[in-house]
């Protein structure tokens, strides 16, 4: 009698990638690669990508990828239960703490997982204490 190993079902995830300039250390491609490697090791399946290339993280203005992500999560239209980002600076560098908290809370109450990639520092990772860190 043979026993087949059954793997746990993969967690459906979206990735959010952002780069403010083409001279930035982490290109869109590099962010996607690091997130894909993490996803493979941890049992995530990336089913949606939200991207903002050449956009500042200081505001939501012009960041159509993040706007779509937030809208999909808030309206329940997302086909994923986790959001993966390289580090919190990719999500945003909002100078208004209330604005930042609003976006975090909007995702927190509707997505079951929020993961930050391995390259972030302990102090940066602590910025999102309720979430798991990659």
FENVEN-V981279 format. One record per run of one state. SS is the DSSP state (~ for helix, > for strand, _ for the rest). FROM is the first residue (numbers start at 1). LEN is the number of residues. If there is no record, write none. Layout:
ss=SS from=FROM len=LEN
ss=SS from=FROM len=LEN
This chain:
ss=_ from=1 len=10
ss=> from=11 len=9
ss=_ from=20 len=8
ss=~ from=28 len=15
ss=_ from=43 len=1
ss=> from=44 len=10
ss=_ from=54 len=10
ss=~ from=64 len=12
ss=_ from=76 len=6
ss=> from=82 len=4
ss=_ from=86 len=2
ss=~ from=88 len=4
ss=_ from=92 len=5
ss=~ from=97 len=12
ss=_ from=109 len=4
ss=> from=113 len=4
ss=_ from=117 len=5
ss=~ from=122 len=7
ss=_ from=129 len=3
ss=> from=132 len=2
ss=_ from=134 len=1
